[in-house]
Structure formats: structure tokens, C-alpha cells
Amino acid sequence: MKVLGINGSARKDGNTAIIMNQVFEELKKQGIETEMVQFAGKVIEPCKACWACGKQKNCVQRKDIFRETFDKMMEADGILLGSPVYSANVSAGMQAFLERAAVVCDMNRGSLNMKYKVGASVAALRRGGAMPALDAMNHFFLSQEMIVVGSTYWNMVYGQMPGDVSRDEEGLLTMKNLGINMAYVLQKLV
């Protein structure tokens, strides 16, 4: 089994990566392979509404890392989406990725299927706005008929500057429990 983590942060190995790695630690303990794609330093173009993805296995645009990331997502058994909260929502890169992924999947219902994959989302934030960000990521999972995993609290960890999330003990425990729950669901589906 494999879980692909998609980190929508503009900062490589920052707070979002730290909390995603907390989830990954628990998955690895259960023998589940993990991989993280980080959008830091890369551009994800928004959907151009060209509809050329119909009857395709991916988006036809080739100027960014969307195609490669989407292919990895389709091969994974589970998907962990992570985003910082900058303005009460997901990052611009995550939003663009989710929109394009949803359009490609919707244009190819039947031939591209994410149904019954396991999904979880996490957010790193300074103070507020995590719920709209988590909702945006979870809505993608739900519209693709995926199984969404939760934890003991909302999947958010507080911290402003790089590394600050490491001091949010409750948040890190929530991430640990999310990893345990995700592993449990993945193992039940095998």
C-alpha cells in the first residue's frame, strides 16, 4: 500500500511538511509506503477550462508538475493533502491542483476512478481559517467518492514561523492519531 502526500505549501519542508511527516511516521510503522510531493518553488497552473482532458487520462497542459503529481495520485491507495492557511483557505497551488484534478476526473468518470481510495487532509496555520481549508480539501475527496479519515480533533496544527508547529503538542497528537486511523482504514480495505 502507498499513500501520496501532496504538500501545497510555498515553503519546502516547512510547517505543513512537518505535520504531514507526523502522519507518515504512523503509516510507516504499519508498513505503508509514503511519498511527498511538495509544490514549493513550483507553479501549478489553474484549469484553463479547455475540456481537452475529456477521454484523456490526464490534463493536456504540460507547463507544470500537475500531470506527474496526478499520475502518482491515481496510483496511490491513499492521499494526504496538506496546506498552510494564508487567507482562510488552502494555498493557491493547492486550489489550482484540486480544481484541475476534479475536472480531469469529472470529464473521465468511469475510466479514471478514485472511488474508495482513502483520503485525509491537514492544515498548518497561525491562528484561524483552518476549517475552510480542510473543507476545500475534503470536498475534493467527497466529490470523488473517496473515504475520508478523521482524527481526535480537527486536522490542524498551530504555528506561524517555520518549525513552530513542533510546539503544538495537541496538534501533533492529532496528526499521530490521523496516521493511525488512516493505516487502519487502508488495511481494512485490502
C-alpha positions in Angstrom: 0.0 0.0 0.0 1.1 3.5 -0.7 0.0 7.0 0.5 0.9 10.0 -1.6 1.2 13.3 0.3 0.6 16.5 -1.6 2.0 19.5 0.2 0.6 22.7 -1.1 2.9 25.0 0.8 5.1 27.6 -0.8 7.7 26.7 1.8 9.7 23.5 1.3 10.0 21.4 4.5 8.1 24.0 6.5 5.2 23.6 9.0 2.9 21.7 6.5 5.7 19.2 5.7 6.4 18.7 9.4 2.8 17.8 10.2 2.4 15.6 7.1 5.5 13.7 8.2 3.9 13.1 11.6 1.1 11.3 9.8 3.6 9.5 7.6 5.5 8.2 10.7 2.4 6.3 11.8 1.7 4.9 8.3 5.3 3.7 8.0 5.0 1.9 11.3 2.2 -0.1 9.7 4.3 -0.9 6.7 2.6 1.6 4.4 4.9 3.3 1.8 4.7 7.1 1.7 5.9 9.8 -0.7 5.5 13.5 -0.5 5.2 15.9 -3.4 6.0 19.5 -2.4 4.7 22.4 -4.5 7.4 24.8 -3.0 9.3 26.6 -5.8 7.0 25.1 -8.4 4.0 26.5 -10.2 0.6 24.8 -10.6 -1.3 26.5 -13.3 -5.0 26.9 -12.9 -7.5 25.0 -15.0 -8.0 26.6 -18.4 -11.5 25.2 -18.9 -10.4 23.9 -22.3 -12.1 20.5 -21.7 -9.4 18.8 -23.7 -8.9 16.3 -20.8 -12.1 14.5 -21.9 -11.3 11.0 -22.9 -7.7 11.5 -21.6 -6.0 10.0 -18.6 -4.6 13.4 -17.6 -4.6 17.1 -18.2 -3.3 18.1 -21.6 -1.4 21.1 -20.2 2.3 20.3 -19.7 3.9 23.5 -18.3 4.0 22.4 -14.6 4.1 19.4 -12.3 0.4 18.7 -12.4 0.5 15.7 -14.7 3.2 13.9 -12.8 1.5 14.6 -9.5 -1.9 13.5 -10.8 -0.4 10.2 -12.1 1.1 9.5 -8.7 -2.2 10.3 -7.1 -4.1 7.8 -9.3 -1.6 5.1 -8.5 -1.8 5.6 -4.7 -4.1 3.8 -2.3 -4.4 6.8 0.0 -3.9 10.6 -0.4 -2.8 13.0 2.3 -3.4 16.6 1.3 -1.7 19.4 3.3 -1.9 23.1 3.0 -0.9 26.1 5.0 -3.7 28.6 5.7 -2.7 32.0 4.4 -6.1 33.7 3.9 -8.7 31.4 5.5 -8.3 28.8 2.7 -5.9 26.5 1.0 -2.8 27.8 -0.8 -3.2 29.0 -4.4 -1.2 26.0 -5.6 -3.4 23.5 -3.7 -6.5 25.2 -5.1 -5.3 25.1 -8.6 -4.3 21.4 -8.2 -7.7 20.4 -6.8 -9.6 22.2 -9.5 -7.6 20.6 -12.3 -7.7 17.2 -10.7 -11.5 17.4 -10.2 -12.1 18.5 -13.8 -9.9 15.7 -15.2 -11.7 13.1 -13.0 -15.2 14.5 -13.8 -14.5 14.6 -17.5 -13.5 10.9 -17.4 -15.9 9.3 -15.0 -15.7 5.6 -15.5 -12.2 5.4 -16.9 -10.5 7.4 -14.1 -11.6 6.2 -10.7 -10.7 7.4 -7.3 -13.7 5.7 -5.6 -12.8 4.0 -2.3 -9.3 5.5 -2.1 -8.6 6.8 1.4 -8.1 10.5 1.9 -7.1 12.8 4.7 -6.3 16.5 4.8 -4.2 18.6 7.2 -3.7 22.3 7.7 -0.9 24.3 9.3 -2.0 27.8 10.5 -1.1 30.7 12.7 -4.4 31.4 14.2 -7.7 30.9 12.2 -9.2 29.8 8.9 -8.4 26.1 9.0 -11.9 24.9 8.6 -12.4 26.4 5.1 -9.1 24.9 4.1 -9.9 21.5 5.4 -13.3 21.7 3.9 -11.9 22.5 0.4 -9.6 19.5 0.5 -12.2 17.2 2.0 -14.8 18.3 -0.6 -12.4 17.1 -3.3 -12.3 13.7 -1.7 -16.0 13.5 -1.2 -16.8 14.5 -4.8 -14.6 11.6 -5.9 -16.4 9.1 -3.7 -13.3 8.6 -1.5 -13.3 7.6 2.1 -12.3 10.5 4.3 -10.4 9.8 7.6 -10.6 11.9 10.7 -8.8 12.1 14.0 -9.5 13.1 17.6 -9.9 16.7 16.7 -9.8 18.9 13.5 -6.7 18.1 11.5 -4.9 21.3 12.2 -1.7 22.3 13.9 -0.8 25.8 15.1 2.4 27.6 14.3 3.5 30.8 12.5 7.2 30.6 11.8 9.0 27.6 10.3 9.1 24.8 12.9 6.6 26.5 15.3 4.1 23.6 14.8 6.6 21.3 16.7 5.4 23.1 19.9 1.7 22.4 19.4 1.6 19.1 21.4 -2.2 18.6 20.9 -1.9 19.2 17.2 0.9 16.8 16.8 -1.0 14.1 18.7 -3.9 14.8 16.4 -1.6 14.1 13.4 -0.3 10.9 15.0 -3.8 9.7 15.6 -4.7 10.6 12.0 -1.9 8.4 10.7 -3.1 5.5 13.0 -6.7 5.9 11.7 -5.6 6.2 8.1 -3.5 3.0 8.4 -6.4 1.2 10.0 -8.8 2.1 7.2 -6.3 1.3 4.4 -5.7 -2.1 6.0 -9.4 -2.9 6.2 -9.9 -2.1 2.5 -7.1 -4.5 1.3 
